[in-house]
Amino acid sequence: MNLSVYICVHLWMLVFFAFGVSANQAVITTTDYSSGSFSSLDLNTNTATRDHLTIHSDAVVRTYRDKVYILNRLGQDNVIVLSRSDLKTPLTQYSTGNGSNPHDMAFVSEEKAYISRYERTQLLIVNPVTGDSLGAVDLLGFADADGLPEVSQLALYGDHLFVACQRLDRDNGFVPTGVSVIAVVDVMTDQVVDVDVNTAGVQGIVMASKNPAGAVQRGSKWFLSAVNTFGDLTDGGIEVIDLADLRSEGVVLGEMALGGNLSSLAMVSDDEGYVVVLDASFVNAVKRFGLGMQSVSSPLDGLSGGFVPSLGVFGGRLYVLDGGSFVDPASAGVKVYDVKTDELVAGPISTGLPPAGIAFVGSVADFNGDCVVDFSDFLAFASAFGKIESDVRFDLSGNGSVDFPDFLIFVSEFEGE
């Protein structure tokens, strides 16, 4: 046993029983596409609290530690910051620039975050709580001929930020251009990293697929569901980006096998997950898949066939946001499935307006992305303990090193098996 693990184990024995486990909660954006609201879901009781706050009809939600961030997209172009203990009263609200269309947010610490903007070539760097500007990262070099790279999903691993540049031709109906690219940014210098020094210019990771729609990070793996073109039900797939080696592992499961165009996805493990699949009539289904065995299940039971804008996995449950259908609007709501059996165990749970986006709070120490803070996360944390320069994920207190304050935060998040 190395010294770091030895120290952590003994600290664990001293303080484990002094801390409780954070309450499991989901936060959910809702919309009828003319108005928007914000609700929450107690994951222990499957009880929703509706309409905490009026928001944009096009919004996404992100969480970091004890804060909730609502990104109001094109037309409002701002970020609302909330405390998880009071979802009705914004701590602050700040602009991302008129017409900028903020799409995603990635957090280095409580003092530094990046915001992708679909209508701009620059990533914003901000203090996520106050909105104070810390600079910008220019991604113009990744734009296609229309002058914009269509920057969307973000992921952080180690000292690198990964930025999905869809590179769509907005002058031709937003069809994909030559390639979609993952730009890589050094979070210590805020400079773009050249991942291919043998090619002229600054290169990103070239994706094997195009037009990523859904994204889930699990440790050093970034799983992207790419639709490519909506007119072809066979030209996209699930692609895996190796964030440690700065490379694509290629399309590991294609739309041909999955049976349609892909949208949102959620991962249960590094091998298994769920994805929203659209058929030629845009009927939405959710299917379970296995990457290693190339397996695809039948559609999950109990869904309306209408729009499913988002999926989430937490604590052995799959949360499906069912927007309902024209023939059965009452079927809208959150539907909860057991990931071991794929059986519907709760729902539809009404969120007021139909649910649109979901995020979970209380899992800052979930280092491996399995939505449970358990012994595997403890071992990962212990390996970084005592190091001044380490993976920023483990610096939970944001003091520049992985030390006792971080350990106390980790223990407060621990759930076990």
Backbone torsions as a table, in degrees:
resi	resn	phi	psi	omega
1	MET	NA	125.4	179.7
2	ASN	-74.4	166.8	-172.7
3	LEU	-61.8	-39.2	-178.8
4	SER	-61.9	-46.0	179.0
5	VAL	-64.6	-42.0	179.5
6	TYR	-57.8	-46.8	-179.5
7	ILE	-63.6	-44.9	-178.0
8	CYS	-63.9	-39.9	180.0
9	VAL	-61.9	-42.7	-179.0
10	HIS	-72.0	-36.0	173.0
11	LEU	-62.4	-41.2	178.8
12	TRP	-56.7	-47.1	-178.3
13	MET	-62.8	-31.5	-178.1
14	LEU	-75.4	-37.0	-168.4
15	VAL	-119.8	-3.8	-173.3
16	PHE	-54.6	-46.9	-173.5
17	PHE	-77.2	-3.4	179.7
18	ALA	-86.6	-4.3	-174.3
19	PHE	-123.7	146.1	174.1
20	GLY	-94.6	174.0	179.1
21	VAL	-98.7	136.9	179.3
22	SER	-60.1	140.1	177.8
23	ALA	-63.9	139.3	179.2
24	ASN	-83.9	126.1	-175.4
25	GLN	-147.0	142.0	171.5
26	ALA	-110.9	145.8	173.8
27	VAL	-115.8	139.2	-166.1
28	ILE	-136.7	126.5	169.1
29	THR	-84.0	146.4	-179.5
30	THR	-132.2	154.3	-176.7
31	THR	-161.2	149.2	165.9
32	ASP	-115.5	15.6	176.9
33	TYR	73.6	2.7	167.9
34	SER	-122.1	-22.7	175.9
35	SER	-142.7	162.6	-178.6
36	GLY	-138.7	156.7	178.3
37	SER	-147.8	178.9	-173.3
38	PHE	-138.0	126.0	-176.6
39	SER	-129.2	173.8	177.3
40	SER	-138.7	160.9	-177.1
41	LEU	-135.3	123.2	172.7
42	ASP	-77.4	114.8	-173.7
43	LEU	-76.1	-15.7	177.8
44	ASN	-80.8	-31.7	-177.1
45	THR	-114.6	-6.5	-175.4
46	ASN	55.2	39.7	178.7
47	THR	-108.4	128.7	-179.3
48	ALA	-97.0	141.1	167.7
49	THR	-108.9	117.1	-168.8
50	ARG	-97.0	150.2	167.5
51	ASP	56.7	54.0	172.5
52	HIS	-62.2	-37.2	-166.8
53	LEU	-157.3	141.8	172.7
54	THR	-82.0	129.8	-179.8
55	ILE	-131.5	-175.1	178.2
56	HIS	-67.5	153.9	176.7
57	SER	-71.6	-15.1	176.4
58	ASP	-124.8	96.8	-175.8
59	ALA	-146.1	153.9	173.1
60	VAL	-126.7	161.6	-177.3
61	VAL	-126.2	139.7	175.7
62	ARG	-131.3	156.5	178.0
63	THR	-130.5	150.1	172.9
64	TYR	-151.3	117.7	-176.6
65	ARG	53.6	-122.2	-174.6
66	ASP	-98.2	16.0	-179.0
67	LYS	-114.4	151.3	176.4
68	VAL	-120.4	134.6	-176.0
69	TYR	-122.7	120.5	176.9
70	ILE	-104.0	120.6	178.3
71	LEU	-97.9	104.7	175.7
72	ASN	-81.4	118.0	-169.5
73	ARG	-82.9	-152.6	-168.5
74	LEU	-52.7	127.9	-179.4
75	GLY	110.0	-30.5	172.5
76	GLN	-117.3	-39.5	166.0
77	ASP	55.8	56.4	179.0
78	ASN	-152.4	171.8	178.2
79	VAL	-121.9	128.7	173.0
80	ILE	-101.8	130.9	179.7
81	VAL	-110.1	129.1	-179.2
82	LEU	-128.5	153.7	167.8
83	SER	-88.7	140.6	179.6
84	ARG	-61.2	-21.6	-179.7
85	SER	-82.7	-11.6	179.1
86	ASP	-149.4	93.6	-176.3
87	LEU	-87.4	4.5	179.9
88	LYS	-100.4	-19.4	-171.7
89	THR	-119.2	106.2	179.2
90	PRO	-61.1	137.5	172.2
91	LEU	-74.3	-38.6	176.1
92	THR	-163.2	167.7	175.4
93	GLN	-146.4	129.2	-176.7
94	TYR	-138.3	151.9	-176.7
95	SER	-80.6	148.6	171.5
96	THR	-106.1	7.5	-178.8
97	GLY	107.9	131.7	-178.4
98	ASN	-55.9	128.9	177.8
99	GLY	70.7	16.5	-173.7
100	SER	-83.8	-26.1	176.5
101	ASN	60.7	71.6	178.4
102	PRO	-64.9	134.1	-174.4
103	HIS	-112.8	-38.2	-175.8
104	ASP	-151.7	166.4	-177.6
105	MET	-143.9	134.3	178.6
106	ALA	-128.9	135.8	-169.0
107	PHE	-111.3	119.9	172.4
108	VAL	-81.5	-40.5	-179.8
109	SER	-160.2	-175.6	176.1
110	GLU	-71.8	-9.8	-179.2
111	GLU	-110.7	-5.7	-176.8
112	LYS	-146.3	129.9	176.6
113	ALA	-147.7	161.0	176.1
114	TYR	-113.4	143.9	176.6
115	ILE	-125.7	123.0	175.0
116	SER	-84.4	143.0	-178.4
117	ARG	-129.8	120.9	-171.6
118	TYR	-68.5	-26.8	-176.8
119	GLU	-103.8	20.1	179.5
120	ARG	-137.1	160.1	175.7
121	THR	-93.1	-8.3	-176.5
122	GLN	-110.5	137.3	166.7
123	LEU	-77.8	137.2	171.6
124	LEU	-82.4	143.2	168.7
125	ILE	-115.8	122.8	-173.4
126	VAL	-138.3	160.5	158.8
127	ASN	-75.7	115.4	-169.8
128	PRO	-66.5	-26.3	-178.3
129	VAL	-81.2	-43.9	-175.7
130	THR	-94.5	-24.0	-175.2
131	GLY	84.9	0.0	179.7
132	ASP	-59.4	135.5	-177.9
133	SER	-74.2	134.3	175.7
134	LEU	-114.8	3.9	-179.7
135	GLY	129.7	-162.4	-179.0
136	ALA	-155.9	159.8	175.9
137	VAL	-120.2	122.2	-177.3
138	ASP	-84.1	122.1	179.1
139	LEU	-115.6	21.7	-179.3
140	LEU	-56.8	-31.7	-178.6
141	GLY	-64.4	-13.9	179.4
142	PHE	-101.7	4.5	-179.5
143	ALA	-73.2	153.7	170.7
144	ASP	-91.3	-164.2	-170.9
145	ALA	-65.2	-21.0	179.9
146	ASP	-79.9	-3.0	174.3
147	GLY	92.3	-2.0	179.5
148	LEU	-128.1	141.2	179.5
149	PRO	-87.7	-1.6	-176.3
150	GLU	50.5	66.3	-177.7
151	VAL	-77.9	127.9	-175.7
152	SER	-131.1	-96.0	-169.7
153	GLN	-72.3	148.9	-179.9
154	LEU	-127.5	150.3	173.2
155	ALA	-146.4	149.0	176.8
156	LEU	-120.3	135.2	172.6
157	TYR	-149.8	125.5	-177.2
158	GLY	59.3	-130.7	-179.8
159	ASP	-96.3	18.4	-175.8
160	HIS	-121.6	138.7	168.7
161	LEU	-101.7	135.5	-179.7
162	PHE	-113.4	129.5	-170.5
163	VAL	-124.7	116.4	179.1
164	ALA	-80.5	116.5	176.6
165	CYS	-104.2	105.9	-175.1
166	GLN	-68.0	-35.1	178.4
167	ARG	56.5	67.6	179.3
168	LEU	-103.8	150.0	179.7
169	ASP	-89.2	94.7	-177.5
170	ARG	-72.4	-11.1	175.3
171	ASP	-86.9	-1.9	-177.7
172	ASN	-140.1	46.9	175.0
173	GLY	73.5	22.9	177.8
174	PHE	59.8	37.6	174.0
175	VAL	-80.5	152.5	179.5
176	PRO	-64.4	146.2	173.9
177	THR	-94.0	-155.4	-172.6
178	GLY	-52.0	-54.0	-178.9
179	VAL	-145.8	154.2	163.6
180	SER	-96.6	149.3	-169.8
181	VAL	-134.7	144.9	170.7
182	ILE	-101.6	109.0	173.9
183	ALA	-77.8	145.9	-178.9
184	VAL	-119.9	130.5	-177.3
185	VAL	-122.4	134.1	174.0
186	ASP	-78.6	117.0	-174.7
187	VAL	-76.1	-11.9	176.8
188	MET	-80.9	-32.7	-177.0
189	THR	-113.4	-14.2	-175.5
190	ASP	61.1	30.5	176.3
191	GLN	-107.4	146.3	177.9
192	VAL	-70.7	136.9	-178.3
193	VAL	-95.1	135.4	174.5
194	ASP	-88.0	111.6	-176.0
195	VAL	-89.9	-2.7	179.4
196	ASP	-140.5	88.2	-175.2
197	VAL	-71.8	-12.0	-179.5
198	ASN	-86.0	-4.5	178.0
199	THR	-113.7	139.2	-178.1
200	ALA	-60.8	144.8	178.8
201	GLY	85.4	179.8	178.3
202	VAL	-92.8	118.4	-173.8
203	GLN	-105.9	145.9	170.6
204	GLY	-102.9	-171.9	175.9
205	ILE	-83.3	116.3	-179.5
206	VAL	-78.3	124.0	179.3
207	MET	-76.4	149.1	174.8
208	ALA	-77.6	-26.7	178.2
209	SER	-108.8	-175.9	-178.6
210	LYS	-135.1	153.3	171.7
211	ASN	62.6	63.7	177.5
212	PRO	-62.0	135.8	-177.0
213	ALA	-113.1	-46.7	178.6
214	GLY	-114.0	153.4	-177.7
215	ALA	-149.6	134.4	175.9
216	VAL	-139.6	129.8	176.6
217	GLN	-103.0	134.1	170.8
218	ARG	-130.6	102.4	-178.3
219	GLY	58.6	-123.5	-176.8
220	SER	-89.3	7.1	179.0
221	LYS	-111.4	135.8	176.9
222	TRP	-119.0	114.9	-177.6
223	PHE	-96.9	123.1	-177.5
224	LEU	-121.9	129.0	171.4
225	SER	-95.3	118.4	-175.1
226	ALA	-112.2	128.2	-175.7
227	VAL	-92.1	-21.7	-172.5
228	ASN	57.1	-110.3	178.6
229	THR	-109.4	141.0	-179.6
230	PHE	-72.8	-18.8	179.6
231	GLY	-77.5	-11.0	-179.3
232	ASP	-122.8	120.5	-177.2
233	LEU	-84.3	6.0	-173.3
234	THR	-127.0	2.2	-170.0
235	ASP	-102.2	7.4	177.3
236	GLY	-115.5	-163.7	178.6
237	GLY	164.4	-177.9	177.3
238	ILE	-94.4	120.6	-178.8
239	GLU	-114.0	146.0	179.8
240	VAL	-116.1	128.1	175.5
241	ILE	-104.7	126.2	176.3
242	ASP	-85.4	105.1	-174.5
243	LEU	-74.8	-22.1	178.4
244	ALA	-77.6	-41.1	-176.8
245	ASP	-96.0	0.3	177.7
246	LEU	55.5	52.6	-180.0
247	ARG	-152.0	160.6	173.7
248	SER	-91.4	138.6	172.6
249	GLU	-88.9	2.6	177.6
250	GLY	87.6	-179.5	176.0
251	VAL	-77.6	115.6	-175.1
252	VAL	-95.7	-15.1	174.8
253	LEU	-154.8	119.9	-170.8
254	GLY	-93.0	166.0	178.6
255	GLU	-63.7	-27.9	178.1
256	MET	-58.2	-46.1	179.9
257	ALA	-72.6	-33.4	-176.1
258	LEU	-81.4	-22.1	171.8
259	GLY	91.7	26.2	176.9
260	GLY	158.6	-176.6	177.3
261	ASN	-69.5	147.0	-175.2
262	LEU	-103.1	148.6	176.0
263	SER	-131.4	-126.4	-176.2
264	SER	-64.0	152.5	174.5
265	LEU	-141.6	161.9	176.2
266	ALA	-144.1	142.7	-177.7
267	MET	-109.0	136.8	173.7
268	VAL	-92.2	-35.7	178.4
269	SER	-148.7	-174.3	176.7
270	ASP	-70.4	-10.2	-177.9
271	ASP	-114.1	-35.3	-172.3
272	GLU	-114.2	147.4	178.4
273	GLY	-166.6	-170.3	179.1
274	TYR	-130.0	148.9	179.2
275	VAL	-143.2	145.7	174.3
276	VAL	-82.6	128.2	-177.8
277	VAL	-121.0	129.7	-179.9
278	LEU	-107.5	132.0	176.6
279	ASP	-88.9	-173.1	-175.0
280	ALA	-64.3	-22.0	177.7
281	SER	-97.4	10.5	-179.8
282	PHE	64.0	23.8	170.1
283	VAL	-72.9	128.4	-177.1
284	ASN	-92.2	134.5	173.0
285	ALA	-132.4	158.1	174.1
286	VAL	-116.1	127.0	-178.6
287	LYS	-124.5	144.8	173.9
288	ARG	-88.0	143.7	179.5
289	PHE	-136.4	157.2	172.2
290	GLY	-126.3	123.6	-175.0
291	LEU	-74.4	-40.8	-177.8
292	GLY	-65.6	-44.9	-178.5
293	MET	-90.2	-2.2	-177.7
294	GLN	56.0	40.3	-176.8
295	SER	-96.3	146.5	177.9
296	VAL	-138.4	128.0	-177.8
297	SER	-85.2	171.9	166.7
298	SER	-69.9	161.3	178.5
299	PRO	-59.4	144.5	175.4
300	LEU	-62.4	144.3	177.5
301	ASP	-77.6	158.0	170.5
302	GLY	90.8	6.5	-180.0
303	LEU	-100.5	156.8	-172.1
304	SER	-78.5	-22.9	-171.3
305	GLY	89.7	-10.4	175.5
306	GLY	-79.7	-168.9	-173.6
307	PHE	-63.9	129.1	173.2
308	VAL	-114.9	95.7	-172.5
309	PRO	-77.1	-20.2	-174.2
310	SER	-158.5	152.0	173.8
311	LEU	-129.2	154.5	173.3
312	GLY	-150.7	144.9	175.7
313	VAL	-118.3	132.2	177.9
314	PHE	-155.2	127.8	172.0
315	GLY	56.5	42.2	177.1
316	GLY	79.5	11.9	179.0
317	ARG	-126.5	142.7	172.1
318	LEU	-101.6	128.0	179.3
319	TYR	-107.7	114.1	-178.8
320	VAL	-105.0	124.1	178.6
321	LEU	-93.7	100.4	-176.1
322	ASP	-94.9	117.7	-179.3
323	GLY	-78.8	-2.9	-178.3
324	GLY	80.2	173.1	-179.3
325	SER	-123.9	166.9	179.3
326	PHE	-63.6	-36.3	-177.8
327	VAL	-81.3	-19.7	-178.4
328	ASP	-143.5	70.3	-178.6
329	PRO	-63.3	-23.9	179.8
330	ALA	-69.1	-10.6	179.1
331	SER	-79.1	-4.3	179.1
332	ALA	-68.0	145.9	176.9
333	GLY	147.4	-177.6	177.4
334	VAL	-87.7	129.0	178.0
335	LYS	-116.8	131.2	-170.8
336	VAL	-111.4	128.3	-178.4
337	TYR	-121.0	146.4	172.1
338	ASP	-79.0	122.2	-175.7
339	VAL	-72.9	-13.1	177.2
340	LYS	-81.6	-31.7	-173.9
341	THR	-118.3	-12.4	-173.7
342	ASP	63.2	18.5	179.3
343	GLU	-87.1	141.9	174.8
344	LEU	-71.6	121.5	-177.2
345	VAL	-111.8	-14.1	177.8
346	ALA	-160.6	149.5	175.0
347	GLY	111.6	167.1	6.9
348	PRO	-73.8	134.5	176.3
349	ILE	-96.8	117.3	-176.7
350	SER	-69.3	135.5	175.1
351	THR	-114.0	20.6	-174.0
352	GLY	83.9	-107.2	169.9
353	LEU	-67.3	159.4	178.4
354	PRO	-58.5	141.6	-178.2
355	PRO	-70.3	147.7	-177.4
356	ALA	-126.8	-44.6	-178.1
357	GLY	-140.2	151.4	-175.9
358	ILE	-138.6	144.3	171.9
359	ALA	-145.4	159.5	-176.5
360	PHE	-116.1	144.0	178.4
361	VAL	-115.4	151.9	177.5
362	GLY	97.3	20.3	-177.2
363	SER	-134.4	40.3	-178.0
364	VAL	-62.0	-27.6	-176.9
365	ALA	-96.1	15.3	176.8
366	ASP	-82.7	78.4	-172.1
367	PHE	-71.6	-30.0	-177.0
368	ASN	-95.5	0.9	172.2
369	GLY	76.7	19.7	179.9
370	ASP	-94.8	9.1	176.1
371	CYS	65.6	19.5	170.6
372	VAL	-136.3	130.1	175.8
373	VAL	-89.4	103.0	-171.2
374	ASP	-133.1	-164.6	-172.7
375	PHE	-65.1	-30.5	177.7
376	SER	-64.6	-36.1	175.7
377	ASP	-68.9	-36.8	177.1
378	PHE	-60.6	-43.4	179.8
379	LEU	-64.3	-39.7	177.7
380	ALA	-63.9	-43.0	179.3
381	PHE	-64.4	-43.0	-177.9
382	ALA	-61.9	-33.9	-179.5
383	SER	-66.9	-22.9	-180.0
384	ALA	-99.2	-9.0	-173.3
385	PHE	-63.2	134.8	176.9
386	GLY	88.0	0.3	-178.2
387	LYS	-98.7	133.6	178.4
388	ILE	-74.9	-43.9	177.2
389	GLU	-104.9	108.2	-178.0
390	SER	-148.4	177.1	176.8
391	ASP	-56.5	127.2	-175.8
392	VAL	-61.5	-19.6	179.2
393	ARG	-60.3	-31.1	-174.1
394	PHE	-87.8	-12.4	178.1
395	ASP	-83.8	73.5	-171.8
396	LEU	-69.0	-26.7	179.9
397	SER	-88.2	-12.2	178.7
398	GLY	71.9	24.1	-177.7
399	ASN	-96.2	7.3	175.6
400	GLY	93.3	-4.5	176.6
401	SER	-145.3	163.2	179.2
402	VAL	-99.7	104.4	-170.4
403	ASP	-143.5	-162.3	-172.2
404	PHE	-60.1	-41.2	176.0
405	PRO	-57.4	-36.7	176.6
406	ASP	-67.3	-38.1	178.6
407	PHE	-61.8	-41.8	179.3
408	LEU	-62.8	-40.0	177.5
409	ILE	-65.4	-42.0	-179.7
410	PHE	-60.8	-46.8	-178.2
411	VAL	-61.1	-37.3	-179.9
412	SER	-65.6	-19.6	-179.1
413	GLU	-96.5	-10.4	-170.0
414	PHE	-66.8	133.7	179.0
415	GLU	-114.4	-26.0	-177.6
416	GLY	76.7	-163.7	-175.6
417	GLU	-92.3	NA	NA
